[in-house]
Amino acid sequence: MIRKKEKRAHRSTITGAVGENGMELGGVHIHENVIASVVRKATGKVEGVVRLAGSTLVNNIAELIGNKTIGDRAISVHMEGDTVAIEVKVNILYGYHVPTVAGKIQTVVVEEVEKITGLTVTSVNVIIQELDDADDSAHGEADDI
């Protein structure tokens, strides 16, 4: 017997606006890409974070063949009903206290996702993938310009 693989929810539905007659106007669907975008922007605001984890070479190859960008692979979103669990992989600058940076990422991600989407964040797992030197970070940014 072959079991069908269950599809993972890629969006969450929340109650929409209510019209003057008291009837609901329809549902609001929030796709996981919206959550990933909020996570990406919120994480970038945290002092000590260099970038989302990943390789420029891998990113370029993935984009050429039409796969997700490295930023999308560095962020995992699992939605169920009106809750969301998040995992984000980042590189931080060498010399920063890893638990402090990770805690700030968790705090800012929860605040931003809940404020912008109205969904409840059940967890934010932060994976510090690499420590970058300040010299490497500055050199890499100059190359990207």
N, C-alpha and C positions, 0 to 999 in steps of 0.2 A: 504494500500500500504506500503510495507516494503522498506525502503531506505537502500541502501548499504552504509556501512561506507567507506569513502574514505581512501585509504592507504596514510600514511605519507611518504614523501620521506626520504629514509635512506642514500642517497648518492647524491653527486652533480657531474655533468659532466662539465668539462672545456675543452676548445680546446686543442687538442694534438699538437705534433710537426708537422712541415711541411717538407716534403721530398724535395730532390733536384729538382724534377719535379714540385714543387709548390703544390702538392696534400697533403691534410691533411693525416697524418699517422694513425689517429684514435682518439678516445676520451680518456680522462683521467677521471676516476671515483674516487671520494674521498668519502669513507664511513664515516658515523657519528662516528664510533669507532675511526677513525684517529683523528678527531677533539677532541673527549673526551680524548684521550691519550695526545694530546698537552696541553689541558686545565689542566689535572691532573699534568703533569710535570711542567708547568708554574706556577700553583698555589702553588705547593710545594716549589718553590724558594722564595716566598714572606715571609719576616721576620714577625713573629707573627702567621703564619698559623701553626697549629699543625697537622691537617690532614683533609681529606674530611670528611664531617659529616656522621655519621652512627654508628651502634653498631656492635661490634665484633661477638656477639652471632647471630644476624640477618644475618650477612655476612656469617658465617660458615653454617648456615642452608640453606641459599639461594644457596650457592655453592654446597651443598650436593644434592639438588633437581634440580640442573641444571639451576637456574635462574641467572640473572645478578649479578655481585658482587656489594658490597655496593658502591664502587667507581663509578661504572657505574650508579647507582641510584642517586648518589650525583651530577651527571652532566647530564643536559638535553641539547640536541642539536636539533635545528630545522633548517633544510636546505631548501632553496628555490632558485633554479637556482644557481647563483654564490654568494649568500649571506647566512649568517649563524647567528642565534640568539642563545645565550648560557645562561644557568643558572647553577650556581655552588653553592653547599652548603658546608660550611666549619666550622670547629671549630678553634678558635684562642685562644691564651694565654691570660689569665686575665691580665689586666693592659695595654694592647695595645689599642690605640685609634681606635675604631671600624671603623669610616668613613675613616680614613687614610689607614688602612689595606685593606678595601673593595675597595677603589680607586686604590691602588697599584695592587690588583688582577685584576681589570678591565683593567688597562693599560697594564700589562704584558700579559694577555690573548689575548687582541686585537693584540698587536705587534707580539706575537709568532704565533697565528693562521694565521694572514695575511701573515707573512713572510714565513711560512712553506708551506701553502696550496695555496696561491694566491687568496683565497676567501675574500670577504668583510664582516667584522663582523658588524652587524647592532646594536646589543646590547649584553651586558654582565650583567646579573642580579646576584648579589652576595647576598646570604642569609647566615648570620652568625647564625649558628644553636645553638652553645654552646660556653661558655667561659671555658677553661680548666685551672686549676692551674698548675704552672710549676712543682710542686711536683708530681701531677697526671700524667703529660705528661712523666716525667722522669721515674716514676714507671711503667707506661704502656709499655714504650719502652723496659725496662729491662725484663718484662714478655714475650714480643714477641720474644725475642732473643733465 
